[in-house]
Amino acid sequence: MIVILSLAVLLAVWWVAASIADSRVLPTPAAVAQAFWRDARTGELFFHLGMTLFRVAASFLIAMVFGAIIGVALGMSREANRFFDPWLILFLNVPALVVIVLAYIWFGLNEIAAIGAIAINKIPNVVVTMREGARALDRQLAEMASVYRFGRMKTLRHVIVPQLQPYLAASSRSGLSLIWKIALVVELLGRSNGVGFQIHLYFQLFDVAAILAYTLAFVAVMLMIEFLLVQPLEARATRWRR
């Protein structure tokens, strides 16, 4: 109830401010709704939303798989971590824009370069989180598994993975929010479809209502994913701790 009231107040403030300003740079919520309906009716909005979501999903999957494997390996091997730590620090500090530009230069303006650039920007963050998770593994539980003669798969499933789940959940949630923002930059610079491309197009046309329509539509989709998919999965994965 409080959330609905808060959003209603925000909408009212926006509407009053836009009415007072009476300018194209600050359209009213009604103007944004009209822009949304205009592109939704033709299917254009859903097409570009779908393309961006495809890139977000593909790069998220790649980043989580490779980041988790590398992070756990570094967390369990002191020598490997000592050797690769400078690499990790380097990639953590390379600006996302540089990675995107280099990916387009080296691999061309194609889908592989776009998805790869998004994933590379996220992988170092996943590695850092999962490395900390691997370092925090309880050695006594591993020894207990050895005493009870657990196999590798059984140890992985019942001892290691449950301890890593909080770290996996943390990197997943932070990763999703970071990836979709990078995805818009990738589309703005080198793709001919997607929400980022449309925002760039409407920026050139100075159509602020359309920019806000695409932005709010994409934010709404990401919030739905957060509340309907990510949070239930996280609660299910960590129910053993309660």
N, C-alpha and C positions, 0 to 999 in steps of 0.2 A: 504493500500500500504506500509506504514511504517512497519507494523507488518510483512508482507511477506519479506520485505527487511532485517529486523532484523533477522528473522529466517534463511534466506539464508546466511547471514554473519556468524551466529553461526554455521551453517552446514559446511561452508567453513573452518572456524577456526578449527573445529573438524577434518575435513578430512585432513587438512595440518598437524595438530599435530599428528594424528594417522599415517600418512605416514612417518613423521620424526621419530617417536618412533619405528615404525615397530615391534610391540610387541603384544602378545596375550592379555595383560592386557588393551590395548587401541585399540580396533578394529576400522576399518574404517566404515563409514555409510553403505558402500556396503556390508561389512561382516555382519553387523547387519540386513540389509535387507534380506540377504540370510538366516540367522537364522530364521527370521520372516517367510519367505516363506516356509521354511522347515517344521515348525510346523503348519503353517496355512493350508498348502496343505493336511496334514493328518487330520486336524480338531482338533488336540490336543490343539492348542492355544485357539481356540474359546470355547472349552469345559471348560478349566481352567478359562478363562475370565468370562464365564457364571456362574461358581460356586462362584467366588469371588463377582461378581455383585449381585448374589442372597443373599449372606451373608450381603453385604453392605446394600442392600435394606431392608432386614428383620430387621436388627439391627437398621437401621436409623428410620424405622417406629416405632419400640418399644420405642426407646429413645425419639423420639419427642412426642409421645402420653403420656408416663408416665412423662417425664420431664416437659411438658407443664402443665399437671394437677397439679403436685406437686408444680411447680413454682408459678402458679396463686394462689393456695391455701395458700402458704406461704406469698405471696405478699398481700393478702387480710386479713390475720389474724396475728396480731402482736404477739399474744401469741404463736401460732403455730410456727411462724418464730423464736421466741426466744428459744423455746424448741428444734427445729430441726436444728438450725443453726450450732451447734457443729458437728452434723452428716454430714451436708453438707460440712463443712470445712475438716472433716476427709476423706470423699470420694474424694474430690477434690485433696487431696494430696497423696492418695494411688497410687503408680506407676502402670501404665497400665499392665506392665509385671507381677506384683504380682497378680492382679485380674485374668489375663489369666491363670497363673499357678494354682491358687487356684480353679478356675472353673473346670479345667481339673482334678484336684485331687478329688474334691468333687463330680463332676457329670460325670466323665469319659471323654474319648476322643470321644465325639460325637458332632453332629450338634447343639444340644440345648446348650451345654456348650460353644461352639464357638460363637454362635450368642449372647447368654446371656452375655458373657464376653465383647464382643464389645459394646453391648448396655449399660452395667453398667458403662463402662468407659466414655460414652458420656452423660449419664443422668444428672450428677451433673452440667455440663456446661449449659445444656438446662434449668435446674432449676434456676440457677443464672440469666440467661438472662430474662426468663419469670417472675421471681419474681420482677425484676426491672420494667418490663412492667406493671405488676399488680399494683405496687406502684405508677406508673405515670398516672394511670387512672384518668380522669377528673371527680371529684365528681359532678360538676354542671351538666354535661351531664347525669349522673345517676339520679340526682334529676329531671331534665327535663323529662326524660323518665318516671319517677314515676308520675309526674304531668299529663302527657298525657296518663297515664294508659297503658303503654306498658306492655305486658306480659313478663314472664321470657325469653322465647325463642326469642321474638322480641327485647328485650333489649340486649340479648346476641349477636344476629345477627347484629343489626344496631348500637349498642353503644359500646359494649365491644370488640368484635372481630376486628372491624376496627382499634381501638386504639392499639390492641396487634399485629397487622400484621407486623409492622416494626421489632418488637422484635422476632416474629416468623420467619421472613425472615432471620434475622441476625443469629439466632441460627441454622437455617437450613443450611445456607451456610457454617458456620464454622464447623457444625457437619459433613457435607458430607466430607469435606477435612480431618477431624480428623479420621472419621470412616474408610475410606478406608486404611489409613496408619496402623491403629490398626488391621484391617482385615488381612493384609499381615503378621503381627507378629503372629496372632492367627493361620493362616494356616501353617506358618513355624514351629510352635511348636507342633501342634497336629492334623493336617489334612493331608489326602493323596491326596488332589487335591486343585486346586486354584492357583492363580498367586504366592502367597507366598511360597507354596510348590514347585512350579517349579523353583523359584529363588533359593531356598535352594538346590534343586537337581543340578542345573547347577553350583552353587557355589562349590559343592563337585567335580564336573567334571572340574572346572576351565574354564568354557565356558562363558567368559564375553560377547561375542556377543549375546548369547541367553538370558543372564540376561538383557541386555539392550533392546533386542527385546520385551521381556515380559513387562518390565517397561514402555517403550514408548507406547506400545499398550494399556496398562491400563491407562496411563496418557491421551492418545488420547480419550479413551472412557469417562473418567471423564470430560475432557474439553467439549466434545460434550454434555454431560448431563448438564454441567454448562451453556453453551451458548444456547442450544436448548430447555432446560426445566426449569432450575432454574431461570435464569434471566428473561425470558418471564413471568413466573408465578409471580415473584416478582414485575415486572412492572405492571402487571394486578392487583395484590393485593393492590398496593399503588397508583393506578391512581386517587383515590378519593382525595389525598392530593394535586394534581396539580391543 
